[in-house]
Amino acid sequence: MPTLFIDPGSLNQELLLEEPLVSFGGVGDLHELWSEVSSLWAQLEHAGAGPRILGEQELPEVTYRITFRYRPDISSTMRFRKGERVFRILTLHDPDETGRYLVARVSEEVQ
């Protein structure tokens, strides 16, 4: 597989990487809290938009590609944050299998 060239200067968006913390309320209800893991520099590219079906509802969905330097501790249970914007990780892959970069396909959550 040919080595993919990514201009390091294109990693110009500072994002926060967050992981979920699950806590249970007094009556057994589940609360999802998020804890900051680290900040990282990334390239944020619009990938598409369209409807997403949830139950019988049609919701708008905007997807992005986030490219950043490889790190072994990231998983699809995490999310990215940029200010008030939140990006849920859908998939992760190493585009040229060299361990230099990861590309995450993400969906922007509606707040």
PyRosetta script that sets phi, psi and omega in degrees:
from pyrosetta import init, pose_from_sequence

init()
pose = pose_from_sequence("MPTLFIDPGSLNQELLLEEPLVSFGGVGDLHELWSEVSSLWAQLEHAGAGPRILGEQELPEVTYRITFRYRPDISSTMRFRKGERVFRILTLHDPDETGRYLVARVSEEVQ")
pose.set_psi(1, 129.4)
pose.set_omega(1, -179.8)
pose.set_phi(2, -67.1)
pose.set_psi(2, 147.4)
pose.set_omega(2, 178.7)
pose.set_phi(3, -72.3)
pose.set_psi(3, 130.3)
pose.set_omega(3, -179.5)
pose.set_phi(4, -83.2)
pose.set_psi(4, 131.6)
pose.set_omega(4, 176.4)
pose.set_phi(5, -93.3)
pose.set_psi(5, 124.4)
pose.set_omega(5, 174.4)
pose.set_phi(6, -123.9)
pose.set_psi(6, 122.8)
pose.set_omega(6, 179.0)
pose.set_phi(7, -68.1)
pose.set_psi(7, 117.4)
pose.set_omega(7, -179.8)
pose.set_phi(8, -57.8)
pose.set_psi(8, -27.2)
pose.set_omega(8, 178.0)
pose.set_phi(9, -67.7)
pose.set_psi(9, -16.8)
pose.set_omega(9, 178.7)
pose.set_phi(10, -79.5)
pose.set_psi(10, -11.3)
pose.set_omega(10, 176.9)
pose.set_phi(11, -85.1)
pose.set_psi(11, 73.1)
pose.set_omega(11, -169.6)
pose.set_phi(12, -115.7)
pose.set_psi(12, 13.8)
pose.set_omega(12, 178.0)
pose.set_phi(13, -114.3)
pose.set_psi(13, 122.7)
pose.set_omega(13, 178.2)
pose.set_phi(14, -86.7)
pose.set_psi(14, 122.5)
pose.set_omega(14, -179.0)
pose.set_phi(15, -121.5)
pose.set_psi(15, 152.9)
pose.set_omega(15, 172.2)
pose.set_phi(16, -99.1)
pose.set_psi(16, 136.9)
pose.set_omega(16, 174.1)
pose.set_phi(17, -100.2)
pose.set_psi(17, 127.0)
pose.set_omega(17, -177.3)
pose.set_phi(18, -123.9)
pose.set_psi(18, 148.3)
pose.set_omega(18, 176.1)
pose.set_phi(19, -119.4)
pose.set_psi(19, 150.8)
pose.set_omega(19, -178.0)
pose.set_phi(20, -77.5)
pose.set_psi(20, 142.3)
pose.set_omega(20, 170.9)
pose.set_phi(21, -120.2)
pose.set_psi(21, 124.6)
pose.set_omega(21, -177.4)
pose.set_phi(22, -101.8)
pose.set_psi(22, 130.7)
pose.set_omega(22, 175.3)
pose.set_phi(23, -132.9)
pose.set_psi(23, 151.0)
pose.set_omega(23, -179.1)
pose.set_phi(24, -107.1)
pose.set_psi(24, 134.8)
pose.set_omega(24, 177.8)
pose.set_phi(25, -76.0)
pose.set_psi(25, 179.2)
pose.set_omega(25, -177.6)
pose.set_phi(26, -64.7)
pose.set_psi(26, -24.0)
pose.set_omega(26, -178.3)
pose.set_phi(27, -107.8)
pose.set_psi(27, 19.4)
pose.set_omega(27, 178.1)
pose.set_phi(28, 86.5)
pose.set_psi(28, 4.4)
pose.set_omega(28, 178.6)
pose.set_phi(29, -78.2)
pose.set_psi(29, 149.7)
pose.set_omega(29, -174.1)
pose.set_phi(30, -97.3)
pose.set_psi(30, 130.0)
pose.set_omega(30, 176.5)
pose.set_phi(31, -115.8)
pose.set_psi(31, 129.5)
pose.set_omega(31, 178.0)
pose.set_phi(32, -101.5)
pose.set_psi(32, 115.8)
pose.set_omega(32, 177.2)
pose.set_phi(33, -113.8)
pose.set_psi(33, 158.0)
pose.set_omega(33, -178.5)
pose.set_phi(34, -123.6)
pose.set_psi(34, 139.3)
pose.set_omega(34, -179.5)
pose.set_phi(35, -119.3)
pose.set_psi(35, 135.5)
pose.set_omega(35, 179.8)
pose.set_phi(36, -72.2)
pose.set_psi(36, 128.2)
pose.set_omega(36, 177.4)
pose.set_phi(37, -90.9)
pose.set_psi(37, -50.5)
pose.set_omega(37, 179.5)
pose.set_phi(38, -170.6)
pose.set_psi(38, 172.5)
pose.set_omega(38, 170.5)
pose.set_phi(39, -106.6)
pose.set_psi(39, 154.6)
pose.set_omega(39, 178.8)
pose.set_phi(40, -150.2)
pose.set_psi(40, 159.6)
pose.set_omega(40, 177.5)
pose.set_phi(41, -99.2)
pose.set_psi(41, 134.9)
pose.set_omega(41, -173.1)
pose.set_phi(42, -147.0)
pose.set_psi(42, 166.3)
pose.set_omega(42, 171.3)
pose.set_phi(43, -103.6)
pose.set_psi(43, 126.9)
pose.set_omega(43, -178.5)
pose.set_phi(44, -111.8)
pose.set_psi(44, 115.9)
pose.set_omega(44, -177.7)
pose.set_phi(45, -124.4)
pose.set_psi(45, 133.7)
pose.set_omega(45, 175.8)
pose.set_phi(46, -66.5)
pose.set_psi(46, 132.1)
pose.set_omega(46, -178.6)
pose.set_phi(47, -112.2)
pose.set_psi(47, -25.0)
pose.set_omega(47, -179.9)
pose.set_phi(48, 166.4)
pose.set_psi(48, 171.9)
pose.set_omega(48, 178.0)
pose.set_phi(49, -149.3)
pose.set_psi(49, 150.7)
pose.set_omega(49, 179.3)
pose.set_phi(50, 172.4)
pose.set_psi(50, 177.6)
pose.set_omega(50, -179.1)
pose.set_phi(51, -78.1)
pose.set_psi(51, 148.8)
pose.set_omega(51, 173.6)
pose.set_phi(52, -124.2)
pose.set_psi(52, 131.9)
pose.set_omega(52, -178.9)
pose.set_phi(53, -91.7)
pose.set_psi(53, 124.0)
pose.set_omega(53, 177.1)
pose.set_phi(54, -128.4)
pose.set_psi(54, 105.5)
pose.set_omega(54, -172.8)
pose.set_phi(55, 67.3)
pose.set_psi(55, -121.0)
pose.set_omega(55, 176.3)
pose.set_phi(56, -107.1)
pose.set_psi(56, 10.2)
pose.set_omega(56, 180.0)
pose.set_phi(57, -97.8)
pose.set_psi(57, 144.4)
pose.set_omega(57, 173.4)
pose.set_phi(58, -105.6)
pose.set_psi(58, 114.5)
pose.set_omega(58, -177.5)
pose.set_phi(59, -111.8)
pose.set_psi(59, 145.9)
pose.set_omega(59, 176.6)
pose.set_phi(60, -72.1)
pose.set_psi(60, 142.9)
pose.set_omega(60, 177.7)
pose.set_phi(61, -135.3)
pose.set_psi(61, 131.3)
pose.set_omega(61, 176.3)
pose.set_phi(62, -116.6)
pose.set_psi(62, 127.0)
pose.set_omega(62, -179.0)
pose.set_phi(63, -112.4)
pose.set_psi(63, 152.5)
pose.set_omega(63, -179.1)
pose.set_phi(64, -136.1)
pose.set_psi(64, 161.8)
pose.set_omega(64, 169.0)
pose.set_phi(65, -110.5)
pose.set_psi(65, 127.8)
pose.set_omega(65, 176.9)
pose.set_phi(66, -116.5)
pose.set_psi(66, 119.1)
pose.set_omega(66, 179.4)
pose.set_phi(67, -108.0)
pose.set_psi(67, 132.2)
pose.set_omega(67, -178.1)
pose.set_phi(68, -151.8)
pose.set_psi(68, 166.9)
pose.set_omega(68, 179.7)
pose.set_phi(69, -64.7)
pose.set_psi(69, 143.3)
pose.set_omega(69, -176.5)
pose.set_phi(70, -57.6)
pose.set_psi(70, 139.7)
pose.set_omega(70, 171.0)
pose.set_phi(71, -146.5)
pose.set_psi(71, 135.2)
pose.set_omega(71, -173.9)
pose.set_phi(72, -78.5)
pose.set_psi(72, -12.7)
pose.set_omega(72, -171.9)
pose.set_phi(73, -95.5)
pose.set_psi(73, 14.2)
pose.set_omega(73, -176.8)
pose.set_phi(74, -100.3)
pose.set_psi(74, 145.6)
pose.set_omega(74, 178.3)
pose.set_phi(75, -142.0)
pose.set_psi(75, 169.2)
pose.set_omega(75, -177.9)
pose.set_phi(76, -75.7)
pose.set_psi(76, -0.7)
pose.set_omega(76, 174.0)
pose.set_phi(77, -84.4)
pose.set_psi(77, -9.3)
pose.set_omega(77, -178.2)
pose.set_phi(78, -89.9)
pose.set_psi(78, 177.8)
pose.set_omega(78, 176.8)
pose.set_phi(79, -147.2)
pose.set_psi(79, 164.4)
pose.set_omega(79, 175.4)
pose.set_phi(80, -108.6)
pose.set_psi(80, 151.0)
pose.set_omega(80, 175.6)
pose.set_phi(81, -133.3)
pose.set_psi(81, 137.3)
pose.set_omega(81, 173.4)
pose.set_phi(82, -131.9)
pose.set_psi(82, 98.4)
pose.set_omega(82, -174.2)
pose.set_phi(83, 64.9)
pose.set_psi(83, -122.7)
pose.set_omega(83, 178.5)
pose.set_phi(84, -89.1)
pose.set_psi(84, -8.8)
pose.set_omega(84, -178.9)
pose.set_phi(85, -81.4)
pose.set_psi(85, 138.6)
pose.set_omega(85, -178.8)
pose.set_phi(86, -124.6)
pose.set_psi(86, 133.0)
pose.set_omega(86, -178.1)
pose.set_phi(87, -121.2)
pose.set_psi(87, 115.7)
pose.set_omega(87, 179.0)
pose.set_phi(88, -84.0)
pose.set_psi(88, 130.4)
pose.set_omega(88, -178.6)
pose.set_phi(89, -77.2)
pose.set_psi(89, 123.7)
pose.set_omega(89, 176.9)
pose.set_phi(90, -95.4)
pose.set_psi(90, -48.5)
pose.set_omega(90, 179.2)
pose.set_phi(91, -143.4)
pose.set_psi(91, 157.5)
pose.set_omega(91, 175.5)
pose.set_phi(92, -132.9)
pose.set_psi(92, 139.0)
pose.set_omega(92, 173.1)
pose.set_phi(93, -155.2)
pose.set_psi(93, 155.0)
pose.set_omega(93, 175.6)
pose.set_phi(94, -92.9)
pose.set_psi(94, 109.8)
pose.set_omega(94, -169.8)
pose.set_phi(95, -62.7)
pose.set_psi(95, -30.2)
pose.set_omega(95, 178.7)
pose.set_phi(96, -125.8)
pose.set_psi(96, 12.9)
pose.set_omega(96, 175.6)
pose.set_phi(97, 56.0)
pose.set_psi(97, 36.8)
pose.set_omega(97, 178.3)
pose.set_phi(98, -107.1)
pose.set_psi(98, -6.1)
pose.set_omega(98, -178.5)
pose.set_phi(99, 73.9)
pose.set_psi(99, 20.9)
pose.set_omega(99, 179.0)
pose.set_phi(100, -97.2)
pose.set_psi(100, -38.7)
pose.set_omega(100, -176.7)
pose.set_phi(101, -135.9)
pose.set_psi(101, 158.4)
pose.set_omega(101, 169.0)
pose.set_phi(102, -124.8)
pose.set_psi(102, 148.4)
pose.set_omega(102, 173.9)
pose.set_phi(103, -120.3)
pose.set_psi(103, 126.2)
pose.set_omega(103, 177.3)
pose.set_phi(104, -109.5)
pose.set_psi(104, 131.5)
pose.set_omega(104, 169.5)
pose.set_phi(105, -92.9)
pose.set_psi(105, 124.7)
pose.set_omega(105, -173.6)
pose.set_phi(106, -128.9)
pose.set_psi(106, 160.7)
pose.set_omega(106, 175.7)
pose.set_phi(107, -121.1)
pose.set_psi(107, 131.8)
pose.set_omega(107, 179.2)
pose.set_phi(108, -77.4)
pose.set_psi(108, 126.7)
pose.set_omega(108, 179.9)
pose.set_phi(109, -80.8)
pose.set_psi(109, 140.2)
pose.set_omega(109, 177.3)
pose.set_phi(110, -85.8)
pose.set_psi(110, 124.0)
pose.set_omega(110, -178.1)
pose.set_phi(111, -89.2)
pose.dump_pdb("model.pdb")
